[in-house]
Amino acid sequence: MMQKKDIPLFIRRRLKDVHDDFIFQVDELDPCDYKTVGDYISAASGYGTSLLIDSLVGYDITLKPHQKDNIYFYFLDKFGKKLSRKYDMFCGPE
């Protein structure tokens, strides 16, 4: 399981700001637009990763591929169950 301590401190400092934006904007995604729950969770986690990376623009920070992966897995671990429940609630079998 990915934990905050696995993410560099300079990135963790921006997680709270990105967290609020992520929650708001991921609610705008329609889970039923995705073929599977995995596709939906993956897209949402990728979106959160992009939000965080975009928040670093202007700080002259370049992330290494494994740091980007750690951010992705952080969003996956942190929000996966919630997103799965949302998918099941709105798009599950009738």
N, C-alpha and C positions, 0 to 999 in steps of 0.2 A: 504494500500500500504506500502510495506517495504521500509524504508529509511535508509540511512547510519547511522543515529544517533541511530538506533535500533541495530546496530552491535558494539561490544566493540571496543574501540580505537585501541588496539593492533592488531586487525584484519583489521580495516579500513586502517591502515598504509600500509598494504600489498596489498590492493585492486588494486592500480594502476599497480603494476607489474603483478599481476595476470590478470587484465583486458586486457592488451596487449597480453599476451599468450592466453587468452581465445578467443579473437577476431580472432587471427591467426589460432588457432587449431579448433575452431568451424566451420570455413570455410572449413575445411577438411572433416567434416561430410557431408554425402550425405543425404539430407532431405528425399529423396524418398525411403531410406532404412527403413523408419518408416511407420507404418500403418496409423497413424493419425498425424495431426499437434500437438496435445497434447503430443503424445509420443515423437515426435521430440524435442519439447520445454522442456519437462521434462528431457529427456536425456542430452540435452545441458546444462540445469541448474544444473543437477547433476554433469556433467563434470566440470563445473566452480567451484562448491563447492569442488569437489575433488582436483582441482588445488590449491585452496586456502588452504585447509587443508594440502596438501602436502608441501606447502611453509612454513608451521609452524614447520615442522620436524626439529629437532635440536635446537629448542627454548624451549624445555621442557614445552610445552603448551598443555594441554588437554582441548578440547572443550566439553561443555555440550551439550546434545542432542538439547535443544532449541536454542543454538547458531548455531549449524549446520543447523537447520531448518531456522533460520533467514538468514543465508548466502544463502541457496537454494532459499528462497523467494526473496532475493535481486536480484539474477541473473534472476529469473523468471520475476520480475517486470521491471528490467532494460533492458532486451533483448527480452522479450516475443513478443512484437509487431514486432520487426525487424525479428525475427526468423519466425514468422507467415507469414510475407510478403515473405520471402525467400521460405518458403514451398509452398505457393500459386503460386509463380512465376515459380518454377521448377516442382512442382508435382500436380498442380491444374488440374481440368478437361480440357480436350483438346477440 
